[in-house]
């Protein structure tokens, strides 16, 4: 009878590189992203706009993580877009009642 070598488990565990773990993690995140996008589309199609928008925020967060975009970079982009808005739009904010169904999101540092 052959004696089992207990170090095989340790050897196999060390053979899995950090790069391979990162690749698997990224694959899982892409899979979750696809699922979230399917859910968001189904929610929007069934008239659940508020919930669809919330799922869209989760999709944005996951895409930022996958593309290694920091919150500060997104904030800078948003500020740049707002400062580049036409003067007519920036002086007359749309009342919340006119934007029915759209949640108000505020970026905080």
C-alpha positions in Angstrom: 0.0 0.0 0.0 1.3 3.4 -1.0 1.7 6.0 1.7 0.1 9.3 0.9 2.2 12.4 1.0 0.4 15.1 3.1 2.4 17.9 1.5 0.5 17.4 -1.8 -2.3 19.7 -0.6 0.1 22.4 0.3 2.0 22.0 -2.9 -1.2 22.2 -5.0 -2.4 25.3 -3.1 0.9 27.1 -3.7 0.8 26.2 -7.4 -2.2 28.4 -7.9 -0.7 31.8 -8.6 -2.0 35.1 -7.6 -2.5 35.9 -11.2 -4.7 32.9 -11.7 -6.8 33.9 -8.7 -7.2 37.4 -10.0 -8.3 36.1 -13.4 -10.9 33.9 -11.8 -12.1 36.8 -9.7 -12.4 39.0 -12.8 -14.3 36.2 -14.6 -16.8 36.0 -11.7 -17.2 39.8 -11.7 -17.9 39.7 -15.5 -20.5 37.0 -14.9 -22.2 38.9 -12.2 -22.1 42.0 -14.4 -23.9 40.1 -17.2 -26.5 38.9 -14.7 -27.1 42.4 -13.3 -27.5 43.8 -16.8 -30.1 41.1 -17.6 -31.9 41.9 -14.3 -31.8 45.6 -15.0 -33.3 45.2 -18.5 -36.0 42.9 -17.1 -36.9 45.4 -14.4 -37.0 48.3 -16.8 -39.1 46.4 -19.3 -41.6 45.5 -16.5 -42.0 49.1 -15.4 -39.9 48.9 -12.2 -37.9 52.0 -13.2 -36.7 52.9 -9.7 -35.4 49.4 -9.0 -33.8 49.3 -12.5 -32.0 52.5 -11.7 -30.7 51.1 -8.4 -29.4 48.0 -10.2 -27.8 50.4 -12.7 -25.8 52.0 -9.9 -24.6 48.5 -8.9 -23.6 47.9 -12.5 -21.7 51.2 -12.6 -19.9 50.3 -9.3 -18.9 46.9 -10.7 -17.7 48.3 -14.0 -15.6 50.9 -12.1 -14.0 48.0 -10.2 -13.3 46.0 -13.3 -11.8 48.9 -15.1 -9.9 50.1 -12.0 -11.6 53.6 -12.0 -11.4 55.3 -8.6 -14.3 57.2 -7.1 -12.2 60.3 -7.3 -11.8 59.9 -11.0 -15.6 59.5 -11.5 -16.2 62.5 -9.3 -13.7 64.6 -11.4 -15.4 63.4 -14.6 -18.9 64.4 -13.2 -17.6 67.8 -12.1 -16.0 68.4 -15.5 -19.2 67.5 -17.3 -21.3 69.8 -15.0 -18.9 72.7 -15.5 -19.1 72.2 -19.2 -22.9 72.2 -19.3 -24.6 75.0 -21.2 -25.3 78.1 -19.0 -29.0 77.9 -19.7 -29.3 74.4 -18.2 -27.0 75.1 -15.2 -29.0 78.2 -14.2 -32.4 76.6 -14.3 -32.3 73.3 -12.3 -35.1 70.9 -13.2 -37.5 70.5 -10.2 -37.5 67.0 -8.8 -41.2 66.6 -9.8 -40.3 67.0 -13.4 -37.7 64.2 -13.2 -40.2 61.7 -11.9 -38.8 58.3 -11.4 -35.1 59.3 -11.5 -33.3 59.0 -8.1 -31.1 61.8 -7.1 -27.6 60.6 -6.5 -24.9 62.7 -4.8 -21.2 61.8 -5.1 -19.4 62.1 -1.8 -15.6 61.9 -1.3 
